[in-house]
Amino acid sequence: MATISRYHTTPTGTNIHFTETGNPNGPLIVLLHGLGSSTETFTPLLPHLHPEDYRIVSIDLEGFGKTPLSSPDVTLSIARYVNDLESLIASLQDPAKRSLVLIGHSMGGTIATHYAARHPEQMRGLALLGTGRSIANIPAARERMLGLAAKIRAEGIGAAADIAAMSNFPMMDKVNPRLRDIVRETVAKSEVEGYAKACEAIASLDHVDPDYSRIGAPTMLIVGSGDVISPPERSFGVKEVMGENAWVAVLEGVGHQMVLQDLEGCVQAFEGFFQRIRC
């Protein structure tokens, strides 16, 4: 597939890098990666997202990939990420169209959920991989994220890369060492401040759950049975507050990097998702 690399400058000053492929006249799919990743997260999945029918855009969030921090002293937040996403989507399609599909992994899923709750009239479908709810009211989780931000500022991005290489996979299972290396290498490409500021955005007391009841579009939550970063119960909890139009697909023996660890399982789950959103 031909892929175009482009940039869009938002009102906040973020110069968002994104890639585009697929049918330029089709409904819009936007892909949002997680902490420490980039557009490359979804590369293996792209051929299975029906590029013959859909216009597929993958974003580097501020502080990651080819999207630099807009300034050294910028404060990242989930709200800022959502505002930037609003600006980009408005530049790509008519906001009045009910044809938007958002697919987000981990932190990207959180951003996608906030956007969907803010703009339910635009949504055709929502897919969340390894997602979770706000940790603002979970002191231990907040301390871990803030501690991670402090650790990498003190020790460098390699510390985050080593942690991710372990925590992104089931703890008790044997994992192909090459998969761990891929995660380590991916996170190691991040800039220290981009990663640290994103950790602080996730842990911020200002990050509260959106109004899930506003999301009426079909919503699929994919989770690995061995995900220790966002365990299955979190996805089931989100499903409960979203209602009957949401469902959970559990990938057995898989951790937080489901596209990397079980592409076939993800593809099967997405086939069901596309059947639902085409109805």
SVG drawing of the C-alpha trace seen along z (x, -y; Angstrom):
<svg xmlns="http://www.w3.org/2000/svg" viewBox="-28 -28 49 48">
<polyline fill="none" stroke="black" stroke-width="0.4" points="0.0,0.0 1.2,-3.5 1.6,-5.6 1.9,-9.4 3.7,-11.1 2.2,-14.5 2.0,-17.2 -0.7,-19.3 -0.2,-22.2 -2.9,-22.6 -4.0,-25.7 -2.0,-24.6 1.1,-24.7 1.6,-21.0 3.0,-20.0 1.4,-16.5 3.0,-14.0 0.7,-11.4 0.7,-8.9 -2.2,-8.2 -3.1,-5.2 -6.1,-3.5 -9.1,-4.9 -8.8,-8.8 -12.6,-9.0 -13.6,-6.4 -14.8,-6.8 -12.0,-7.9 -10.2,-5.6 -7.8,-7.2 -5.2,-5.2 -3.8,-6.3 -0.8,-4.6 0.1,-4.1 2.8,-5.4 6.3,-5.2 5.2,-4.1 4.4,-5.7 2.6,-5.1 4.6,-1.9 2.3,-0.3 -0.4,0.4 1.8,1.2 1.1,5.0 -2.6,4.4 -3.0,1.9 -3.7,4.4 -6.5,5.9 -8.4,2.6 -9.9,2.7 -7.8,0.0 -9.7,0.5 -12.8,-1.0 -11.4,-3.2 -9.1,-6.2 -6.6,-5.2 -4.7,-7.8 -2.1,-7.0 -0.9,-9.7 2.3,-10.3 1.1,-11.9 2.9,-14.9 6.2,-13.9 6.5,-10.6 7.6,-9.4 8.0,-12.3 5.8,-14.7 8.1,-16.7 7.0,-18.5 5.7,-21.9 8.0,-23.6 10.3,-22.4 8.0,-23.7 4.7,-22.4 2.4,-20.5 0.9,-17.5 -2.6,-16.4 -5.3,-14.0 -7.4,-17.1 -4.6,-18.6 -4.2,-15.4 -8.0,-15.3 -8.0,-19.0 -5.2,-18.3 -7.1,-15.3 -10.1,-17.5 -8.1,-19.9 -6.6,-17.2 -9.9,-15.4 -11.6,-18.7 -8.8,-19.2 -9.4,-15.8 -13.2,-15.5 -16.5,-17.3 -17.3,-17.0 -21.0,-16.6 -20.3,-13.2 -21.1,-10.2 -18.3,-8.2 -15.4,-8.3 -13.7,-5.2 -11.2,-5.6 -8.8,-2.8 -6.6,-3.3 -4.0,-1.3 -3.5,-1.9 -3.1,-5.7 -4.3,-6.1 -7.5,-4.3 -8.0,-6.7 -7.7,-9.7 -10.1,-8.0 -12.7,-7.4 -12.6,-11.0 -13.0,-12.2 -15.9,-9.7 -17.7,-11.0 -17.2,-14.6 -18.3,-14.0 -20.7,-11.0 -22.5,-12.4 -19.3,-11.8 -18.7,-8.2 -19.2,-5.1 -17.2,-2.8 -14.6,-2.7 -12.0,0.0 -9.9,-0.1 -6.9,2.2 -5.6,2.7 -7.5,-0.4 -8.4,-1.5 -10.1,-4.2 -8.7,-7.2 -6.3,-6.5 -6.9,-9.9 -8.5,-8.2 -6.1,-5.3 -3.1,-6.6 -0.9,-3.6 -1.3,-3.7 -0.7,-7.5 2.5,-7.0 3.8,-4.4 3.3,-6.6 4.8,-9.7 7.7,-7.5 8.3,-6.3 8.5,-9.9 11.0,-10.7 13.0,-7.5 13.6,-8.1 14.5,-11.8 17.2,-10.5 18.3,-7.4 17.4,-8.0 14.9,-6.5 16.6,-3.1 15.1,-2.6 11.6,-3.0 12.5,-0.7 13.7,2.1 10.6,1.8 8.3,1.9 10.1,4.9 9.0,6.9 5.7,5.4 4.1,5.5 4.0,9.3 2.5,11.9 4.7,12.3 4.5,16.1 4.7,17.1 7.6,17.7 7.8,14.9 9.9,14.8 12.9,12.6 12.7,10.9 9.3,9.5 10.7,8.0 13.6,6.5 11.1,4.9 9.3,3.2 12.6,2.1 13.8,0.7 10.5,-1.1 10.4,-2.8 14.1,-3.7 13.4,-5.9 11.3,-8.2 12.6,-11.4 12.9,-11.6 10.7,-14.6 8.0,-13.4 7.7,-10.1 7.9,-11.7 5.3,-14.4 3.0,-11.8 3.3,-9.7 2.4,-12.8 -0.6,-13.5 -1.9,-10.0 -1.5,-10.4 -2.8,-14.0 -5.7,-14.6 -7.3,-16.6 -7.6,-13.4 -11.1,-12.1 -13.3,-9.6 -15.5,-10.9 -19.3,-10.4 -19.3,-6.9 -23.1,-7.0 -22.7,-9.4 -20.9,-6.8 -23.5,-5.0 -21.4,-3.7 -20.4,-0.1 -17.4,0.3 -15.0,3.2 -12.5,3.7 -9.6,6.1 -7.6,7.2 -5.0,9.9 -5.7,12.4 -2.2,11.9 -2.1,8.1 -0.7,6.8 -0.7,3.1 -4.4,3.0 -5.9,6.3 -9.1,7.8 -11.3,6.6 -10.6,3.0 -12.0,3.6 -15.0,5.4 -15.5,2.4 -15.5,0.0 -17.9,2.2 -20.3,2.1 -20.5,-1.7 -20.8,-1.9 -23.8,0.4 -25.1,3.0 -23.4,1.7 -19.9,2.5 -18.3,5.9 -14.9,7.4 -12.7,9.7 -10.2,11.6 -7.0,12.9 -5.7,15.8 -2.1,15.9 -1.5,12.3 -0.1,9.3 -0.4,5.6 1.1,5.7 -1.6,7.7 -0.9,6.6 2.7,7.6 2.0,10.8 -1.2,12.1 -1.8,10.4 -4.1,13.2 -6.3,12.9 -6.5,9.1 -7.4,9.6 -10.2,12.0 -11.6,9.6 -11.5,6.7 -13.4,8.7 -16.3,8.9 -15.9,5.2 -16.1,4.2 -19.2,6.4 -20.9,4.5 -20.0,1.0 -21.1,1.7 -24.6,2.6"/>
</svg>
